[in-house]
Amino acid sequence: MSEGEFAGRIAVVTGGSDGLGYDFCRALVEAGAEVYFCARNADKGEAAAQRLGPQAHFIQADLADPAQITAFADAVRAAAGRVDYLINNIAMDDRIEVDELTAEICDRMWQVNLRSYLLTTKAFVDLLRAGEGKSIVNICTTNYMLGLAPFTLYNATKSGIIGFTRSLAREQGPEGIRANTVSPGWVMTEKQLREHVAEQDQADLLGAQALKFLLEPRHVTPAVMFLLSDAAAAITGQNLVVDAGKFMQ
């Protein structure tokens, strides 16, 4: 990547208050970009913006609601007038058995994990056309590639990101807009460590991975930054797996 290429650029990150999204915002700010990010929780979003500094701007939004997606894009349009980079990152990863599925549960996960990516991209595509970076990165997962349980609903929604990204890349390529996917393995964010990861889980992960260290956000962020950058100018419609060699395509 060229030194200074992100300076003065405009980036949008969904779900930027913690976890991977926060680390994407951090890296972009450190590279000189102006970052607009959203989250549902106002307190967490405002605290994140304070930590990130004056180049980071928090806009509260629940992207399961199409009206709030529109409001988020309108706020960025009014403030910046263009967008160079879009990272679709939000997700819910509830563990739900098939016997527990309801229409309401299905609708909520589809709205967050996939529909928000489609509608957010639509809301920002005119701003991306006006920008210079013209790069979209959608965050997926290796979970669906491994067929892990109890993630049937989660994997059904997340796997759709791959098809969406490939078709989006083909459709928007003539506009100069690139679209790629990054699929991390199980990343040890604060939430995952607090709610889901036990010592046995960590041992199992290391046993299955070619590289014997636990994934952290700092291992995923460089892949995203590369795909946003001009160094990836000829890369679109691709899925980059970052999982320490657990799933090998």
Secondary structure, 3 states (H helix, E strand, C coil): CCCCCCCCCEEEEECCCCHHHHHHHHHHHHCCCEEEEEECCHHHHHHHHHHHCCCEEEEECCCCCHHHHHHHHHHHHHHHCCCCEEEECCCCCCCCCHHHCCHHHHHHHHHHHHHHHHHHHHHHHHHHHHCCCCEEEEECCCHHHHCCCCCHHHHHHHHHHHHHHHHHHHHHHHHCCEEEEEEECCECCHHHHHHCCCHHHHHHHHHHCCCCCCECHHHHHHHHHHHHCHHHCCCCCCEEEECCCCCCC
